[in-house]
Amino acid sequence: MQLIRHPANPILLPDPTSDWECANVFNPAVIYHNGLFHMHYRAQGLDWISRIGYAVSADGVHWNRMRRPVLAPLDGTDSRGIEDPRVLEIEGVFYMCYTAYGREFSGNGEPTHARGGILPMIARSHNLITWERLGPIVRGEDNKDHVLFPRKINGRYAALHRRWPDVWLAWSDDLLTWRESDMAPIYGPRRDDPNAWDGKSVGSNGVPIETEQGWLLINHGYNDDHVYKFGVVLLDLDDPTQVISRPKTAIFEPEELWELRGDVPNVVFSSANPVVDGAVYVYYGGGDHVIGLATCRLDELLDFALKG
């Protein structure tokens, strides 16, 4: 089982005429809504600070983008950038999970990043353009790769997040309060397997896909060679802390020159996998520089998750 790259790749490039997205565009969120693909992508320009841009497409390949970002740094908590969005809809409201990287450290203990810190943030929107910041899942730790489940589970919101090097599950009643007692680890790197592609770190990609057999996740990981690859995990529908299956074989890895090189080499990083007409559209950043698309059939991916 391997994802198939789209022949039009890369599908989105930096804009050399722009001040804020002339260097890199990568790691997009994509949601399919009202017959259109809506993309929120991370971009860097002349100041190397990440902002979130917006683009729309009828076919998921050719994009029209807004001239200005829809989410940009606001204060000291995100002054160094807004990164790696994941967007979904729950009960008619859109939510974005993103990482705020700032010069100010929020929480107890020592700063996590060069005298500053990061926050796994959630924002809310009713139109995919204007966003209201709700707050972080946790404070004071190196925690990112967070994504909400696309519906409430047993009446509560649920989110995956990454306490390095493991993936955790968190519960909330209102998306504002995330108690430590409502968090638990799910899975981690395959540390005992010297040949594992994900032997050092793992993290979540796009929004979990609901199937009759369970929550289907596309995830990422790497081992000591630090080459990012994608895999698959299947979680129980009612209790997502329970892993039903987790094939050992990766389904995608850097191969193209623009994936092997770039601002950061040997990186394919996805935060979007919408399902449209039975096809899974996996959007990803290549080399932290451009955006690519790879696809597969949902039934084939689920079959691999169960039997691979």
C-alpha positions as CSV (number, residue, x, y, z in Angstrom):
1,M,0.0,0.0,0.0
2,Q,1.5,3.3,-1.1
3,L,0.0,6.7,-1.7
4,I,0.1,7.9,-5.3
5,R,1.6,11.3,-6.1
6,H,-0.5,13.6,-8.2
7,P,1.1,14.3,-11.7
8,A,0.6,18.1,-11.2
9,N,2.9,18.1,-8.1
10,P,3.9,20.4,-6.5
11,I,0.4,22.0,-6.5
12,L,1.3,25.2,-4.6
13,L,4.5,27.2,-4.7
14,P,5.8,30.3,-2.9
15,D,4.8,33.6,-4.5
16,P,7.9,35.6,-5.3
17,T,5.8,38.8,-5.5
18,S,4.6,38.4,-1.9
19,D,6.3,39.7,1.3
20,W,4.8,37.0,3.5
21,E,4.8,33.9,1.3
22,C,7.8,34.3,-1.0
23,A,10.1,31.8,0.8
24,N,8.0,28.8,1.7
25,V,4.4,27.4,1.5
26,F,3.9,24.1,3.3
27,N,2.0,21.9,5.8
28,P,-1.6,22.8,4.8
29,A,-4.9,22.0,6.2
30,V,-7.6,21.2,3.7
31,I,-11.4,20.8,4.3
32,Y,-14.0,19.9,1.6
33,H,-17.1,22.1,2.2
34,N,-20.0,23.1,-0.1
35,G,-18.4,21.4,-3.1
36,L,-15.1,23.2,-2.8
37,F,-11.6,22.4,-1.3
38,H,-10.6,25.0,1.2
39,M,-6.9,25.2,2.1
40,H,-5.2,26.9,5.0
41,Y,-1.4,26.7,4.6
42,R,1.6,27.7,6.5
43,A,3.7,30.4,4.7
44,Q,7.0,32.2,5.3
45,G,8.2,35.4,3.7
46,L,11.0,37.9,4.1
47,D,10.9,37.9,7.9
48,W,10.8,34.0,8.1
49,I,7.8,34.3,10.4
50,S,5.0,31.7,9.7
51,R,1.5,32.9,8.9
52,I,-1.6,31.1,7.7
53,G,-2.8,31.7,4.1
54,Y,-6.1,30.7,2.5
55,A,-6.8,29.3,-0.9
56,V,-9.8,27.6,-2.6
57,S,-10.1,25.1,-5.3
58,A,-12.9,23.3,-7.3
59,D,-10.8,20.2,-8.1
60,G,-8.3,20.1,-5.2
61,V,-5.3,20.7,-7.5
62,H,-5.6,24.2,-9.0
63,W,-5.9,27.0,-6.3
64,N,-6.9,30.6,-6.0
65,R,-5.4,32.2,-2.9
66,M,-6.1,35.4,-1.0
67,R,-3.5,38.1,-1.2
68,R,-3.1,38.5,2.6
69,P,-2.9,35.9,5.4
70,V,-6.1,35.0,7.4
71,L,-4.2,34.3,10.6
72,A,-1.0,36.2,11.7
73,P,1.0,36.7,14.9
74,L,-0.9,38.8,17.5
75,D,1.2,39.0,20.6
76,G,4.3,37.5,22.3
77,T,2.9,34.0,22.5
78,D,2.9,33.6,18.7
79,S,5.3,36.4,17.6
80,R,7.7,33.9,16.0
81,G,5.0,32.2,13.9
82,I,1.7,30.4,13.5
83,E,2.4,26.9,12.3
84,D,0.9,23.6,10.9
85,P,-2.9,24.2,10.8
86,R,-5.5,21.4,10.9
87,V,-9.0,22.4,10.1
88,L,-12.3,20.6,10.6
89,E,-16.0,21.2,11.1
90,I,-18.0,20.1,14.2
91,E,-21.7,20.8,14.4
92,G,-21.6,23.6,11.8
93,V,-18.6,25.4,13.3
94,F,-15.1,25.4,11.9
95,Y,-12.1,24.8,14.2
96,M,-8.4,25.2,13.5
97,C,-5.7,23.5,15.5
98,Y,-2.3,25.2,15.1
99,T,1.0,25.7,16.9
100,A,1.8,29.2,18.3
101,Y,5.5,29.8,18.5
102,G,6.4,32.9,20.5
103,R,9.1,34.8,22.3
104,E,7.0,34.5,25.5
105,F,7.0,31.3,27.5
106,S,3.6,30.4,29.0
107,G,3.6,27.9,31.9
108,N,5.9,26.7,34.7
109,G,9.4,25.6,34.4
110,E,12.0,26.4,31.7
111,P,11.3,27.8,28.2
112,T,10.9,25.2,25.6
113,H,12.3,27.0,22.6
114,A,15.2,29.5,22.6
115,R,13.9,31.6,25.6
116,G,10.4,31.3,24.2
117,G,7.8,28.6,23.9
118,I,5.1,26.9,21.9
119,L,1.3,26.5,22.5
120,P,-1.0,23.9,20.9
121,M,-3.8,26.3,20.1
122,I,-7.4,26.0,18.9
123,A,-9.3,28.7,17.0
124,R,-12.9,29.0,15.9
125,S,-14.5,30.3,12.7
126,H,-17.9,30.5,11.0
127,N,-16.6,31.4,7.6
128,L,-13.1,29.9,7.3
129,I,-11.7,33.4,6.9
130,T,-12.0,35.2,10.3
131,W,-10.7,33.3,13.3
132,E,-11.3,33.6,17.0
133,R,-8.5,32.2,19.3
134,L,-9.9,30.0,22.0
135,G,-6.7,28.9,23.8
136,P,-4.2,26.1,24.2
137,I,-4.7,22.4,25.1
138,V,-1.7,22.6,27.4
139,R,0.9,25.1,28.5
140,G,4.6,25.0,29.4
141,E,5.7,22.0,27.4
142,D,6.9,21.0,24.0
143,N,3.5,19.8,22.7
144,K,2.2,20.0,19.1
145,D,0.8,17.9,16.2
146,H,-2.6,18.3,17.9
147,V,-5.9,17.7,16.0
148,L,-9.5,17.4,17.0
149,F,-11.8,14.5,16.2
150,P,-14.5,15.6,13.7
151,R,-17.4,14.9,16.2
152,K,-17.9,14.5,19.9
153,I,-17.3,11.1,21.3
154,N,-19.5,10.1,24.2
155,G,-20.7,13.7,24.5
156,R,-17.2,15.2,24.8
157,Y,-14.6,16.8,22.5
158,A,-11.5,14.7,21.9
159,A,-8.1,15.7,20.5
160,L,-4.9,13.9,19.7
161,H,-1.7,15.7,20.8
162,R,2.0,15.0,20.8
163,R,4.0,14.8,24.0
164,W,7.3,13.9,22.5
165,P,7.9,11.3,21.4
166,D,4.4,9.8,22.0
167,V,0.8,10.5,20.8
168,W,-1.7,11.3,23.6
169,L,-5.5,11.7,23.7
170,A,-7.2,14.6,25.6
171,W,-10.8,15.2,26.4
172,S,-12.7,18.4,27.0
173,D,-16.3,19.5,27.6
174,D,-16.0,23.0,26.0
175,L,-12.7,23.2,24.1
176,L,-11.4,25.6,26.7
177,T,-10.6,23.4,29.7
178,W,-8.3,20.4,29.2
179,R,-7.6,18.7,32.5
180,E,-4.5,16.6,32.9
181,S,-6.7,13.9,34.5
182,D,-8.5,13.6,31.1
183,M,-5.3,12.9,29.1
184,A,-3.7,9.5,28.4
185,P,-1.0,8.2,26.1
186,I,-2.1,6.1,23.1
187,Y,1.0,4.9,21.2
188,G,4.6,5.8,20.7
189,P,7.7,5.1,18.6
190,R,8.6,1.4,18.0
191,R,11.7,1.7,20.1
192,D,12.3,-2.0,20.3
193,D,12.5,-2.5,16.5
194,P,15.8,-1.4,15.1
195,N,14.3,-1.5,11.5
196,A,11.3,0.6,12.3
197,W,10.7,3.7,10.2
198,D,9.1,5.3,13.3
199,G,11.5,4.2,16.0
200,K,12.3,7.7,17.4
201,S,9.2,9.9,17.1
202,V,5.6,9.8,16.0
203,G,2.9,12.4,15.5
204,S,-0.6,12.9,14.1
205,N,-1.3,14.1,10.5
206,G,-4.8,15.2,9.4
207,V,-8.3,14.9,10.9
208,P,-9.2,11.3,12.0
209,I,-11.4,9.6,9.4
210,E,-14.4,7.9,10.8
211,T,-15.1,4.4,9.4
212,E,-17.3,1.5,10.6
213,Q,-14.2,-0.3,11.7
214,G,-12.7,2.6,13.7
215,W,-11.0,5.9,13.5
216,L,-8.5,5.8,10.7
217,L,-5.4,7.9,11.2
218,I,-2.6,8.8,8.9
219,N,0.4,9.6,11.1
220,H,4.1,10.4,10.6
221,G,7.3,9.4,12.2
222,Y,11.0,9.0,11.8
223,N,13.9,7.1,13.2
224,D,17.5,8.1,13.8
225,D,18.0,9.1,10.2
226,H,15.3,11.8,10.6
227,V,13.6,10.9,7.4
228,Y,9.8,11.7,7.7
229,K,7.4,9.0,6.6
230,F,3.7,8.3,6.8
231,G,1.9,5.3,8.4
232,V,-1.6,4.2,9.4
233,V,-3.2,3.7,12.8
234,L,-6.8,2.4,13.5
235,L,-8.4,3.4,16.8
236,D,-11.6,2.2,18.5
237,L,-14.6,4.4,17.7
238,D,-15.9,4.6,21.3
239,D,-12.6,4.5,23.1
240,P,-9.8,6.1,20.9
241,T,-7.2,5.2,23.5
242,Q,-7.5,1.6,22.2
243,V,-5.3,0.8,19.2
244,I,-7.0,-1.7,16.9
245,S,-4.2,-2.1,14.5
246,R,-1.0,-0.3,13.4
247,P,0.8,-1.8,10.4
248,K,4.6,-1.7,10.5
249,T,5.0,-0.6,6.8
250,A,5.1,3.0,5.9
251,I,2.8,4.2,3.1
252,F,4.7,7.3,1.9
253,E,8.2,8.8,2.1
254,P,10.4,11.4,0.4
255,E,11.3,10.5,-3.1
256,E,11.0,13.6,-5.3
257,L,13.9,16.1,-5.4
258,W,11.7,18.8,-3.8
259,E,10.9,16.4,-0.9
260,L,14.5,15.3,-0.5
261,R,15.8,18.9,-0.5
262,G,14.3,22.2,0.5
263,D,14.4,24.4,3.5
264,V,14.4,21.2,5.6
265,P,15.6,18.1,3.7
266,N,14.0,14.6,3.7
267,V,10.6,15.9,4.9
268,V,7.1,15.0,3.9
269,F,4.7,16.4,6.5
270,S,0.9,16.2,6.2
271,S,-1.8,17.8,8.2
272,A,-4.8,17.2,5.8
273,N,-6.5,14.0,4.5
274,P,-10.1,14.9,3.5
275,V,-12.1,12.1,1.9
276,V,-14.1,13.1,-1.3
277,D,-16.1,10.6,-3.3
278,G,-14.3,7.6,-1.7
279,A,-10.8,9.0,-2.3
280,V,-8.4,10.2,0.4
281,Y,-6.6,13.4,-0.6
282,V,-3.3,13.7,1.4
283,Y,-1.9,17.2,1.2
284,Y,1.6,17.6,2.5
285,G,4.6,19.9,2.7
286,G,7.7,18.8,0.8
287,G,11.0,19.9,2.2
288,D,9.2,22.6,4.2
289,H,9.2,24.5,0.9
290,V,6.2,23.6,-1.4
291,I,2.9,21.7,-1.2
292,G,2.2,18.4,-2.8
293,L,-0.8,16.0,-3.1
294,A,-0.9,12.2,-2.9
295,T,-4.1,10.1,-3.0
296,C,-5.5,6.6,-2.4
297,R,-8.9,4.9,-2.2
298,L,-10.4,4.9,1.3
299,D,-11.4,1.3,1.1
300,E,-7.9,0.3,0.2
301,L,-6.3,2.3,3.0
302,L,-8.8,0.8,5.5
303,D,-8.1,-2.7,4.2
304,F,-4.4,-2.1,4.7
305,A,-4.9,-0.7,8.2
306,L,-6.8,-3.9,9.1
307,K,-4.6,-6.5,7.4
308,G,-1.2,-4.8,6.7
